Amino acid sequence: MADTESGTAGARARKRVDARRNDETLLKAAAAAFVASGVDAPVRDIAARAGVGVGTIYRAFPTRAELIVAVYRHQVEECAAAGPALLAAGDSPYAALVRWIDLFVDFLVTKHGLAAALHSDDATFADLHRWFLERLAPVCADLLDAAAASGEIGSGTTAFELMYAVGNLCVGAGKDPRYDVRRVVGLMLAGLRRDPTAAGT
């Protein structure tokens, strides 16, 4: 009896793992389709990217709003997970901060149509922006604190200030080929660096 129960539990665990993997495949495919065609990308295109039938997507995400929210949350979680991973990679905290901000810029400039959808009247999108800040601001704060503790940047810059500034710089991305958002963000990040010759002054 115990062996049977153990086998059943193992089968359920494998199904859960498979379901999570399938959902992740769908979300990555949807994200790619949104980047290419916006959030109104045809479901059949998303299904083709994921290698599944259209019905599979509708079973997992019955409405487009639910799919948009799931993609948004998945990308935010990936961005959040990257912060500790970059710090643990062994490079300097400032280098980790710069790489994380680069990922943050990726998130902001590639969510074609997502911002407009999130500010629509659809109740499905309520409170997502607040959650976005609550999820990512602590990650950014940890990176800033680590870089300040290492002496690479000065203290005093808050996560909200930095994320808000980067967000504003990203608004013009893609509107004029003369505007290189990554270069401008890089200049801002360089401005955070402490002058090594000023150490101890």
ABEGO torsion letter per residue (X at the ends): XAAAAAAAAAAAAAAAAAAAAAAAAAAAAAAAAAAAAEAABBAAAAAAAAGBBAAAAAAABABAAAAAAAAAAAAAAAAAAAAAAAAAAGBBAAAAAAAAAAAAAAAAAABBGAAAAAABABAAABGAAAAAAAAAAAAAAAAAAAAAAAGABBBGBBAAAAAAAAAAAAAABGABAABBAAAAAAAAAAAABBBAAABGX
